[in-house]
Amino acid sequence: MSKRLNVGVIGFGYWGPNLVRNFRSLPECRLKMVCDMSEERLAHLHSLYPDVECEKSFERMLNDPEIGAIVVATGLKYHFQMAKASLLAGKHTLIEKPMATSVAECEELIHIAQEKGLVLMVGHTFLYSAAVRKIKEIVDHHDIGDIRYISARRLNLGLFHKDINVTWDLAPHDLSIILYILQEHPLNVNCRGAAHITPDIEDVTSMNLRFGNEKSAIIHSSWLDPRKVREMTIVGSKRMIVYDDVAFQEKIKIFDVRVESPPHYDSFVEFHYAYHYGDMYSPHIKVDEPLRTECQHFLECIKDGSVPLTSGQNGLEVVQILEMASKSVKQGGALVEIPARRAKTGMRTPAAVGAPVLPANGASKDPGRPIRPSPGGVNRRQPNRLVGVDVERD
Ligand SMILES: NC(=O)c1ccc[n+]([C@@H]2O[C@H](COP(=O)([O-])OP(=O)(O)OC[C@H]3O[C@@H](n4cnc5c(N)ncnc54)[C@H](O)[C@@H]3O)[C@@H](O)[C@H]2O)c1
C-alpha cells in the first residue's frame, strides 16, 4: 500500500480553516501540521483538531522531512517568500490566490518548481466549481455562439484590506474564470478606481479588458456595496448565460435571446434589428464543494506528476493582468498594453491558459445542451431572485 502524503498548511485565518477541513477529510493524505503566528488561532485549531500538530514556526514545517506538500494561505505579501521557501525545501506547493505580487515573483516560483520537479498550484478555486465547469462545456459546444463580451460583478461590504486594493482581492476569481472560458490572453487593459475609505487603497474598481476579435470583458469589484453580488454574464452571438454564484439554486441561466442587424438594406426604412426572444433554461448543477475538488486535484497532480488546471503559469497570467491594471489605475484609467507572454518560464504559452487535465469528480463530462431541459433543470422565462445583505469575503 502506498504511503499517504503528509500535508502542512500555513495560515489559519479566514480561509485557512476551509483548506484544513478539506485536506483533513481527504483519505489520500494526512494533514500533519498547521502553522500560524497567532497563538489564539492555534488554540482554536487545537480545539477543533487535537490530532493535528500546531506550530508557530514556519521553519519547523519546512524542516519536517515527513511533510511532502505545503499549502500557503497567508496574506498576499507572504505568498512569494513562503512559497519559495517551501519549494526550496522540496515540498509540492499550493499557493492561495493571487499567486504573488508581481510577474517576476511568479516566474521565479515557476522556475524553482520546474528545476526541482515539484507541483506548483494556485488556488483559483472557481475553476473547480461545477457551475463554472458547466459554463465551459456550454461555451465549448458553441451553444451560445461566438462570445461577444463577458461582464462580471463581485461586490460586498468590506472586508477592507490595508495593503492591497479591491482588484487584487476580488478580481483574481473573475480573471481566472474569464481566461478559462475564453482560453485567450487579453491584449490590453484599462482600470479606474476610487479609494473612499483607506487612502490610496482603491475599494471600488472597474476594469476593461480587450481580447482578439472584438471580444471584451468588464470586471466591477467593490468592498463598498450593500449587497453580496457574485455575478457574471456571458453574451454570445446566439444565446446568453447569467451565472449567479450567490443563488442557492439555478446558479446558471441560459437565455435564448439575441439581436441581429440585417445583412443588407437599401434604405433606412428597411433597416430593422431582429430581436429573438426564446426560453430561459437552467441546467442542473451538482452541489459539491469546489475547494474539496481543488484539494483533491492538488493531491492527484502530485501522485501523477501532472500539471494542475490552475498551474503556476495560470497564476502568473492573472498576476500579469493585475499588475497592468494597477498601472492603469495609477495613470487615471489609461489604456495599458499587456505584453504577449512567450514561454520564458519553459511552460505553456498564453493561448493554452487553463488547458490541462481536469479532476474526474467535478462537473459532469456530458456535453451541455442548454436549451433542452434535463430532469433536474428548470425552463421558464422570468425567475425571481432574492438577494440578501451579506458581509462575507470571497
Ligand atoms: N480561494 C478563495 O476562494 C479564497 C478566499 C478567501 C481568501 N483567499 C486567500 O487566502 C489567503 C488568506 O486569506 P485570509 O482571508 O484567510 O487572511 P487572514 O488574514 O484572515 O489569515 C491569514 C492568517 O495567516 C497568519 N499569518 C500571517 N503571516 C504569518 C506568518 N508569517 N507566519 C505564520 N502565520 C502567519 C495570520 O496569523 C492569519 O491567521 C489570501 O491569499 C486570500 O487571497 C482565497
The ligand as an ORCA input file, in Angstrom:
! r2SCAN-3c Opt
* xyz 0 1
  N      -9.607     30.763     -2.925
  C     -10.507     31.527     -2.331
  O     -11.691     31.494     -2.671
  C     -10.063     32.441     -1.229
  C     -10.991     33.014     -0.363
  C     -10.529     33.864      0.650
  C      -9.176     34.128      0.790
  N      -8.294     33.567     -0.081
  C      -6.865     33.820      0.043
  O      -6.373     33.140      1.188
  C      -5.267     33.864      1.728
  C      -5.525     34.118      3.213
  O      -6.617     34.992      3.318
  P      -7.390     35.167      4.689
  O      -8.575     35.969      4.354
  O      -7.550     33.855      5.337
  O      -6.351     36.043      5.510
  P      -6.312     36.216      7.090
  O      -5.527     37.445      7.336
  O      -7.663     36.074      7.660
  O      -5.460     34.964      7.587
  C      -4.076     34.843      7.401
  C      -3.528     34.006      8.553
  O      -2.138     33.810      8.304
  C      -1.428     34.028      9.517
  N      -0.090     34.519      9.187
  C       0.219     35.660      8.520
  N       1.554     35.761      8.402
  C       2.084     34.676      9.007
  C       3.414     34.243      9.214
  N       4.451     34.962      8.791
  N       3.620     33.082      9.864
  C       2.565     32.365     10.315
  N       1.278     32.743     10.146
  C       1.049     33.884      9.502
  C      -2.235     35.066     10.285
  O      -1.988     34.992     11.679
  C      -3.663     34.696      9.906
  O      -4.221     33.802     10.849
  C      -5.156     35.148      0.909
  O      -4.156     34.978     -0.035
  C      -6.504     35.272      0.229
  O      -6.432     35.956     -1.001
  C      -8.712     32.714     -1.057
*
